[in-house]
Amino acid sequence: QVQLVESGGGLVQAGGSLRLSCAASGRTFSNYAMGWFRQAPGEERDFVAGISWNGGTTYYADSVKGRFTISRDNAKNTVYLQMNSLKPEDTAVYYCAARFFGGTRIATTMKEYTYWGQGTQVTVAS
């Protein structure tokens, strides 16, 4: 089992920044590729960004490319999502997810991830 706990969400004005963190426990963190997803009210949960087990490969949804940066610190068992130039349409609950995978391909669908956090709310005011 892997336990994931997100933090760092909140209310921010459009154009502002937030950094989300996801702390993992329970298994060897470096064995897992990680992803961030988000879900707005009434919408499906969508892929935002993913990172390989060693941080060497990242991939982003087109909607956040150039504004968001995913990173990880395996020594701290934590994955981050730096969000800049936030827009009202970024408002959602953000979830981190873990996938036991040692390769470089970034999974972009929910079914490919095994473990999920409880989510953290991000609200961007216009």
Phi, psi and chi 1 to 4 in degrees:
 res  aa     phi    psi   chi1   chi2   chi3   chi4
   1 GLN       -  142.6  -74.7  -81.5   16.4      -
   2 VAL  -120.7  128.2  174.8      -      -      -
   3 GLN  -102.7  134.2  -68.2   79.0   41.6      -
   4 LEU  -124.4  131.9  -57.3  172.0      -      -
   5 VAL  -130.6  115.8  179.5      -      -      -
   6 GLU   -87.8  153.8  -59.3   97.4  -25.6      -
   7 SER  -154.6  168.1   61.0      -      -      -
   8 GLY   102.9   -4.6      -      -      -      -
   9 GLY   -70.9  171.8      -      -      -      -
  10 GLY   163.6 -165.8      -      -      -      -
  11 LEU  -103.2  131.1  173.2   64.1      -      -
  12 VAL  -142.3  151.4   64.4      -      -      -
  13 GLN   -77.1  152.5  -65.5  -67.1  -44.4      -
  14 ALA   -54.6  138.2      -      -      -      -
  15 GLY    91.0  -10.4      -      -      -      -
  16 GLY   -84.1 -173.6      -      -      -      -
  17 SER  -132.9  152.1  -62.0      -      -      -
  18 LEU  -143.2  152.5  -78.2  174.6      -      -
  19 ARG  -122.7  119.4 -172.2  176.2   82.6  153.6
  20 LEU   -91.2  145.8  -54.5 -176.8      -      -
  21 SER  -123.7  150.5  -60.9      -      -      -
  22 CYS  -136.3  111.0  173.2      -      -      -
  23 ALA   -93.9  130.9      -      -      -      -
  24 ALA  -110.5  148.8      -      -      -      -
  25 SER  -150.0  159.8   61.2      -      -      -
  26 GLY   111.3  -37.0      -      -      -      -
  27 ARG  -140.3  176.5  -67.3  -70.7  175.6   92.7
  28 THR   -69.6  109.2  -56.8      -      -      -
  29 PHE   -58.4  -36.6 -177.8   63.5      -      -
  30 SER   -71.6   -4.7   59.3      -      -      -
  31 ASN   -84.8   -2.9  -74.0  -19.9      -      -
  32 TYR  -120.1  131.7  -69.8   82.4      -      -
  33 ALA   -77.5  150.6      -      -      -      -
  34 MET  -125.5  152.4  -58.4  -63.8  -65.1      -
  35 GLY  -142.4  156.6      -      -      -      -
  36 TRP  -116.6  134.7  -75.1   96.1      -      -
  37 PHE  -126.6  165.2  -72.4   72.3      -      -
  38 ARG  -143.7  153.5   65.6 -173.6 -177.8 -173.6
  39 GLN  -139.2  116.5 -172.7  168.2   20.2      -
  40 ALA   -88.2  158.9      -      -      -      -
  41 PRO   -55.4  129.1  -26.3   34.7      -      -
  42 GLY    76.5    5.1      -      -      -      -
  43 GLU  -115.2  166.8  -58.2  -69.9  -27.8      -
  44 GLU   -77.2  162.3  -65.0 -176.0  -12.6      -
  45 ARG   -80.6  123.5 -167.5  172.8  -61.8 -173.7
  46 ASP  -114.4  148.7  -67.3  -32.9      -      -
  47 PHE   -67.5  138.8  172.7   80.4      -      -
  48 VAL  -115.1  -52.7  174.0      -      -      -
  49 ALA  -159.8  153.6      -      -      -      -
  50 GLY  -141.9  157.5      -      -      -      -
  51 ILE  -143.8  140.8 -170.2  165.9      -      -
  52 SER   -74.1  173.3   60.1      -      -      -
  53 TRP   -58.3  -32.4   66.9  -83.5      -      -
  54 ASN  -106.8    5.2   63.4   -8.9      -      -
  55 GLY    81.1    1.9      -      -      -      -
  56 GLY   -76.2  -20.9      -      -      -      -
  57 THR  -128.3  133.3  -56.6      -      -      -
  58 THR  -131.9  159.8   58.7      -      -      -
  59 TYR  -152.6  143.2 -175.0   74.6      -      -
  60 TYR  -130.5  149.3  -61.2   90.0      -      -
  61 ALA   -66.4  148.2      -      -      -      -
  62 ASP   -57.9  -33.3  -73.1  -16.8      -      -
  63 SER   -67.4  -18.8   59.1      -      -      -
  64 VAL  -119.1   -4.6  -53.4      -      -      -
  65 LYS   -58.8  132.1 -158.3  171.3  -64.8 -177.1
  66 GLY    88.2  -12.8      -      -      -      -
  67 ARG  -114.9  -33.7  -59.9 -172.5  -62.4  122.7
  68 PHE  -108.6  148.4  -69.7   10.5      -      -
  69 THR  -134.7  125.2  -57.6      -      -      -
  70 ILE   -98.8  141.1 -172.1  171.0      -      -
  71 SER  -150.2  169.1   61.3      -      -      -
  72 ARG  -146.5  153.5   65.2 -171.5  -64.1  159.3
  73 ASP  -127.1   99.9 -174.8  -20.8      -      -
  74 ASN   -67.5  -24.8  -75.1  -10.6      -      -
  75 ALA   -69.4  -26.4      -      -      -      -
  76 LYS  -105.1    2.3  -65.3 -176.9  177.9  179.3
  77 ASN    53.8   43.7  -67.9  -11.6      -      -
  78 THR  -136.9  140.7  -57.9      -      -      -
  79 VAL  -116.4  145.5   62.7      -      -      -
  80 TYR  -122.5  156.2  -55.5   96.6      -      -
  81 LEU  -134.7  105.3 -174.5   68.0      -      -
  82 GLN   -85.6  122.0  177.9   66.7   44.0      -
  83 MET  -118.2  115.9  -54.5 -174.6  -64.9      -
  84 ASN  -115.2  164.0  -61.6  -31.0      -      -
  85 SER    49.2   48.6  -57.9      -      -      -
  86 LEU   -65.6  145.9  -77.3  161.1      -      -
  87 LYS  -120.9  156.4  -55.0  174.7 -179.0  179.6
  88 PRO   -55.3  -33.2  -29.7   37.2      -      -
  89 GLU   -71.8   -4.9   51.6  -97.8   44.5      -
  90 ASP   -83.2   -7.0  -65.3  -42.4      -      -
  91 THR   -61.2  124.5  -64.7      -      -      -
  92 ALA  -178.1  171.3      -      -      -      -
  93 VAL   -88.6  129.0  177.3      -      -      -
  94 TYR  -104.0  131.7  -76.9   70.2      -      -
  95 TYR  -120.6  140.1  -61.9   89.2      -      -
  96 CYS  -101.2  155.9   71.3      -      -      -
  97 ALA  -144.9  152.7      -      -      -      -
  98 ALA  -124.3  144.8      -      -      -      -
  99 ARG  -138.3  124.6  172.4  174.8  179.1 -111.2
 100 PHE   -73.2  101.8 -175.2   79.8      -      -
 101 PHE  -161.9  128.1 -175.4   69.6      -      -
 102 GLY  -102.3    7.3      -      -      -      -
 103 GLY   -90.7 -164.0      -      -      -      -
 104 THR  -110.9   -9.0   57.4      -      -      -
 105 ARG   -71.7  134.2 -174.1 -177.4   71.5   83.3
 106 ILE   -94.3  121.6  -57.7  -60.7      -      -
 107 ALA   -78.2  139.9      -      -      -      -
 108 THR  -120.8    1.8   61.6      -      -      -
 109 THR  -113.1  150.5   63.3      -      -      -
 110 MET   -59.3  -39.2  -73.2 -177.2   60.4      -
 111 LYS   -65.1  -17.9   65.3 -179.7 -179.1 -179.3
 112 GLU   -83.3   -9.9  -64.4  176.9  -81.9      -
 113 TYR  -104.7  139.1  -70.8   85.6      -      -
 114 THR   -95.6  -39.8  -54.4      -      -      -
 115 TYR  -116.4  143.7  -57.8  103.9      -      -
 116 TRP  -134.8  147.2  -68.3   83.7      -      -
 117 GLY   -85.2 -179.1      -      -      -      -
 118 GLN   -87.7  -11.5   82.8  -70.5  -11.9      -
 119 GLY    95.2  153.3      -      -      -      -
 120 THR  -136.4  136.2 -173.6      -      -      -
 121 GLN   -82.0  132.4  175.8   70.6   46.9      -
 122 VAL  -120.2  123.8  171.5      -      -      -
 123 THR  -123.9  124.9  -57.5      -      -      -
 124 VAL  -112.3  116.6 -175.8      -      -      -
 125 ALA   -89.3  141.4      -      -      -      -
 126 SER   -86.5      -   57.0      -      -      -
